[in-house]
Amino acid sequence: MHLAYPAVLAALLFCVGLYGVLARRNAILVLMSVELMLNAVNLNLVAFDVWLRDALHGGQALTLFTIAVAAAEIGIGLAIVLMVHRNRGTSDIDRLRDTTETAEADDPDDPDEDDAAESDAADDATPHAPAPKAPKAAEAAA
């Protein structure tokens, strides 16, 4: 078998995955597109390993490692997407980006704004005289 067949198939898979990452708005579909891209890389690794007739089968070993990384990535990514969907009610990437930008502008819990308000209030306050010291018990008895 020629090397061109799996290489062309891998290139097509990678292009479809890249289109999915760039054009999709749903986070789950973006994760699926990343998986397509990783599978295209795996196909290239195995095809070149067979073509080079490597005695150690390094391409296949690296493919197993890539599959393990992809499984971990999809598990963590799906957990994050489900948590965001539960908290925000959507997994649309554009809406999540818009809500993040507006939340940063109007953040009531921003500690920098609180520090500035406290320093302004401290500047406006009039200085007070120190409180008188209480007499000691021995001095009071004498």
Rosetta silent file (secondary structure, phi, psi, omega in degrees, C-alpha in Angstrom):
SEQUENCE: MHLAYPAVLAALLFCVGLYGVLARRNAILVLMSVELMLNAVNLNLVAFDVWLRDALHGGQALTLFTIAVAAAEIGIGLAIVLMVHRNRGTSDIDRLRDTTETAEADDPDDPDEDDAAESDAADDATPHAPAPKAPKAAEAAA
SCORE:     score description
SCORE:     0.000 S_00000001
   1 L     0.000  141.699  179.691    0.000    0.000    0.000 S_00000001
   2 L   -77.747  154.189  178.537    1.232    3.484   -0.815 S_00000001
   3 L   -74.102  -20.167 -174.823    1.855    6.033    1.880 S_00000001
   4 H   -66.925  -35.387 -177.120   -0.226    8.606    0.014 S_00000001
   5 H   -62.464  -54.516  178.271   -3.621    7.027    0.830 S_00000001
   6 H   -68.437  -29.067  179.000   -3.459    7.267    4.622 S_00000001
   7 H   -67.460  -41.090  177.890   -1.634   10.599    4.404 S_00000001
   8 H   -67.321  -42.331  177.989   -4.398   12.129    2.273 S_00000001
   9 H   -61.826  -41.998  178.317   -7.074   10.670    4.553 S_00000001
  10 H   -64.811  -39.315  178.100   -5.265   12.067    7.606 S_00000001
  11 H   -64.164  -40.788  177.746   -4.987   15.480    5.953 S_00000001
  12 H   -65.445  -43.310  177.588   -8.715   15.478    5.199 S_00000001
  13 H   -61.231  -43.095 -179.732   -9.554   14.449    8.776 S_00000001
  14 H   -64.636  -40.222  179.055   -7.294   17.150   10.148 S_00000001
  15 H   -65.955  -39.973  176.857   -8.858   19.795    7.886 S_00000001
  16 H   -64.087  -41.794  177.476  -12.380   18.784    8.934 S_00000001
  17 H   -64.859  -40.727  178.480  -11.318   18.970   12.577 S_00000001
  18 H   -64.784  -40.908  175.571   -9.680   22.351   12.090 S_00000001
  19 H   -61.397  -41.207  179.315  -12.830   23.670   10.414 S_00000001
  20 H   -64.234  -38.168  178.864  -14.857   22.368   13.340 S_00000001
  21 H   -67.868  -40.911 -175.798  -12.637   24.110   15.875 S_00000001
  22 H   -80.491  -30.114 -171.816  -12.733   27.427   14.015 S_00000001
  23 H  -102.455  -22.112 -175.367  -16.374   27.469   12.907 S_00000001
  24 L   -80.470  151.736  177.779  -18.337   25.786   15.694 S_00000001
  25 L  -110.005  -19.373 -179.823  -19.857   27.636   18.601 S_00000001
  26 E   -84.206  131.845 -174.728  -20.834   24.681   20.764 S_00000001
  27 H   -66.346  -33.522  179.874  -18.068   23.605   23.136 S_00000001
  28 H   -68.057  -39.458  177.201  -18.872   19.895   22.798 S_00000001
  29 H   -68.030  -31.671  175.595  -18.555   20.052   19.016 S_00000001
  30 H   -66.319  -42.244  177.144  -15.227   21.853   19.419 S_00000001
  31 H   -62.505  -39.200  177.560  -14.013   19.010   21.652 S_00000001
  32 H   -65.665  -35.337  178.398  -15.148   16.479   19.038 S_00000001
  33 H   -68.517  -36.627  176.079  -13.244   18.413   16.377 S_00000001
  34 H   -64.198  -38.499  176.618  -10.096   18.323   18.488 S_00000001
  35 H   -63.353  -38.156  175.932  -10.534   14.545   18.730 S_00000001
  36 H   -61.727  -41.410  179.591  -10.751   14.356   14.923 S_00000001
  37 H   -65.672  -40.582  178.016   -7.491   16.259   14.663 S_00000001
  38 H   -66.411  -35.685  177.482   -5.796   13.940   17.153 S_00000001
  39 H   -69.159  -32.266  174.737   -7.048   10.897   15.253 S_00000001
  40 H   -65.074  -39.478  176.882   -5.583   12.319   12.047 S_00000001
  41 H   -65.093  -41.857  178.317   -2.228   12.589   13.804 S_00000001
  42 H   -61.189  -40.849  178.678   -2.594    9.003   15.043 S_00000001
  43 H   -62.788  -41.388  176.667   -3.300    7.802   11.523 S_00000001
  44 H   -64.573  -41.698  179.870   -0.153    9.520   10.270 S_00000001
  45 H   -60.640  -45.445 -179.443    1.928    8.028   13.081 S_00000001
  46 H   -69.657  -40.120 -179.482    0.803    4.488   12.310 S_00000001
  47 H   -64.166  -43.213  179.256    1.113    4.933    8.531 S_00000001
  48 H   -71.466  -30.349  176.380    4.659    6.240    8.761 S_00000001
  49 H   -65.538  -42.125  178.108    5.564    3.520   11.257 S_00000001
  50 H   -69.297  -39.983 -177.770    4.418    0.847    8.806 S_00000001
  51 H   -66.373  -38.634 -179.630    6.076    2.592    5.861 S_00000001
  52 H   -82.123  -11.470 -178.617    9.430    2.913    7.628 S_00000001
  53 L    52.326   53.952 -179.494    9.230   -0.665    8.978 S_00000001
  54 L   -71.008  130.872 -178.343   10.496    0.424   12.361 S_00000001
  55 L   -71.769  -29.839 -178.840   11.629   -2.551   14.465 S_00000001
  56 L   -89.370   -8.525 -178.502   10.653   -0.828   17.720 S_00000001
  57 L    53.673   51.607 -178.694    7.265    0.336   16.398 S_00000001
  58 H   -65.007  -35.889  178.645    7.808    3.813   17.807 S_00000001
  59 H   -64.794  -39.897  179.682    4.912    5.301   15.847 S_00000001
  60 H   -70.980  -36.943  177.211    2.459    2.808   17.262 S_00000001
  61 H   -65.624  -41.203  177.694    3.757    3.329   20.796 S_00000001
  62 H   -67.230  -32.102  175.922    3.414    7.077   20.405 S_00000001
  63 H   -64.365  -41.431  177.027   -0.095    6.530   19.063 S_00000001
  64 H   -62.536  -40.680  176.831   -1.065    4.678   22.245 S_00000001
  65 H   -62.505  -42.272  179.581    0.315    7.563   24.298 S_00000001
  66 H   -65.064  -37.417  177.421   -1.653   10.053   22.185 S_00000001
  67 H   -64.655  -40.501  178.129   -4.847    8.040   22.663 S_00000001
  68 H   -64.421  -41.982  178.148   -4.335    8.104   26.439 S_00000001
  69 H   -65.539  -39.887  179.643   -3.782   11.874   26.404 S_00000001
  70 H   -65.753  -37.468  178.047   -6.856   12.356   24.206 S_00000001
  71 H   -65.526  -41.676  177.364   -8.988   10.291   26.586 S_00000001
  72 H   -65.939  -39.496 -179.600   -7.852   12.396   29.544 S_00000001
  73 H   -64.115  -42.545 -178.320   -8.423   15.584   27.573 S_00000001
  74 H   -71.947  -32.957  177.356  -11.956   14.660   26.600 S_00000001
  75 H   -65.863  -47.890 -179.962  -12.795   13.587   30.151 S_00000001
  76 H   -70.087  -41.371  179.568  -11.601   16.824   31.727 S_00000001
  77 H   -62.928  -41.659  178.895  -12.946   18.963   28.884 S_00000001
  78 H   -67.573  -37.146  176.800  -16.394   17.397   29.079 S_00000001
  79 H   -63.335  -41.357  178.535  -16.475   17.868   32.855 S_00000001
  80 H   -65.830  -42.630 -179.784  -15.616   21.549   32.433 S_00000001
  81 H   -64.076  -41.157  179.191  -18.237   22.008   29.712 S_00000001
  82 H   -66.375  -38.077  177.754  -20.922   20.340   31.842 S_00000001
  83 H   -66.964  -41.979  177.699  -20.056   22.519   34.842 S_00000001
  84 H   -65.063  -40.291  179.074  -20.157   25.682   32.722 S_00000001
  85 H   -65.529  -37.889  178.865  -23.465   24.596   31.191 S_00000001
  86 H   -67.408  -39.287 -177.690  -24.905   23.945   34.637 S_00000001
  87 H   -80.029  -40.211 -173.936  -23.769   27.351   35.960 S_00000001
  88 H  -101.055  -20.889 -179.979  -24.432   29.539   32.923 S_00000001
  89 L    87.406    2.941  179.079  -27.180   27.623   31.134 S_00000001
  90 L  -151.060  153.828  173.106  -25.346   27.497   27.790 S_00000001
  91 L  -117.951   20.461  177.102  -22.286   25.952   26.230 S_00000001
  92 E   -74.911  121.789 -173.337  -22.146   28.471   23.383 S_00000001
  93 H   -65.314  -38.861 -179.281  -18.560   29.715   23.241 S_00000001
  94 H   -66.074  -40.739  178.391  -19.446   33.195   21.947 S_00000001
  95 H   -67.281  -37.003  178.346  -21.961   33.808   24.732 S_00000001
  96 H   -65.703  -38.200  178.796  -19.511   32.631   27.361 S_00000001
  97 H   -66.858  -40.624 -179.875  -16.882   35.027   26.049 S_00000001
  98 H   -65.719  -41.824 -179.818  -19.383   37.931   26.072 S_00000001
  99 H   -68.604  -30.993  177.629  -20.483   37.256   29.648 S_00000001
 100 H   -68.115  -42.451 -178.708  -16.870   37.079   30.788 S_00000001
 101 H   -67.049  -39.368  179.306  -16.028   40.470   29.259 S_00000001
 102 H   -73.828  -31.335  179.106  -19.053   42.205   30.811 S_00000001
 103 H   -69.637  -34.124  178.551  -18.441   40.559   34.169 S_00000001
 104 H   -68.683  -33.826 -177.516  -14.878   41.873   34.274 S_00000001
 105 H   -73.760  -36.125 -174.955  -16.037   45.440   33.601 S_00000001
 106 L  -116.022   45.701 -176.587  -18.746   45.510   36.301 S_00000001
 107 L   -82.744  110.836 -179.567  -17.244   43.291   38.994 S_00000001
 108 L   -74.188  -18.009 -178.102  -18.623   44.413   42.374 S_00000001
 109 L   -95.911   18.153 -178.039  -16.215   42.143   44.243 S_00000001
 110 L   -71.709  117.874 -177.711  -13.098   43.685   42.742 S_00000001
 111 H   -67.314  -25.011  179.194  -10.676   44.219   45.650 S_00000001
 112 H   -66.786  -38.783  178.735   -8.850   47.012   43.824 S_00000001
 113 H   -68.544  -38.199  179.195  -11.984   49.131   43.716 S_00000001
 114 H   -65.622  -40.765  179.363  -12.663   48.467   47.421 S_00000001
 115 H   -64.034  -39.340  179.396   -9.118   49.495   48.376 S_00000001
 116 H   -66.543  -39.647  178.993   -9.459   52.733   46.438 S_00000001
 117 H   -67.593  -39.432  179.503  -12.767   53.533   48.152 S_00000001
 118 H   -67.594  -39.229  179.676  -11.322   52.788   51.591 S_00000001
 119 H   -68.272  -34.259  176.184   -8.273   54.988   50.983 S_00000001
 120 H   -66.583  -40.903  179.148  -10.543   57.856   49.860 S_00000001
 121 H   -67.094  -36.376  179.118  -12.639   57.426   52.995 S_00000001
 122 H   -68.725  -33.767  178.448   -9.499   57.380   55.169 S_00000001
 123 H   -69.297  -33.764 -178.488   -8.290   60.632   53.581 S_00000001
 124 H   -78.275  -20.020 -176.397  -11.631   62.348   54.325 S_00000001
 125 L   -71.838  144.100  177.689  -11.677   61.274   57.975 S_00000001
 126 L   -83.195  143.914  179.765  -10.564   63.792   60.584 S_00000001
 127 L   -69.919  141.958 -179.949   -7.675   62.746   62.792 S_00000001
 128 L  -108.969  150.287  176.056   -8.638   61.796   66.316 S_00000001
 129 L   -74.142  148.755  178.969   -6.624   62.292   69.481 S_00000001
 130 L   -63.994  148.335 -178.910   -5.362   59.090   71.081 S_00000001
 131 L   -69.508  142.573  178.956   -7.575   57.651   73.785 S_00000001
 132 L   -67.217  147.270 -179.640   -6.436   58.342   77.369 S_00000001
 133 L   -78.052  143.348  177.959   -4.756   55.474   79.138 S_00000001
 134 L   -77.355  141.921  179.023   -6.625   53.812   81.966 S_00000001
 135 L   -67.852  149.238  178.200   -4.944   54.070   85.362 S_00000001
 136 L   -73.531  158.708 -178.333   -3.335   50.946   86.698 S_00000001
 137 H   -64.027  -35.011 -179.537   -4.934   49.152   89.607 S_00000001
 138 H   -69.016  -37.386  179.424   -1.982   49.915   91.919 S_00000001
 139 H   -72.205  -32.990 -179.625   -2.206   53.641   91.181 S_00000001
 140 H   -70.907  -33.987 -179.408   -5.945   53.647   91.695 S_00000001
 141 H   -75.304  -26.034 -176.054   -5.636   51.988   95.125 S_00000001
 142 L   -83.638    0.000    0.000   -2.985   54.455   96.334 S_00000001
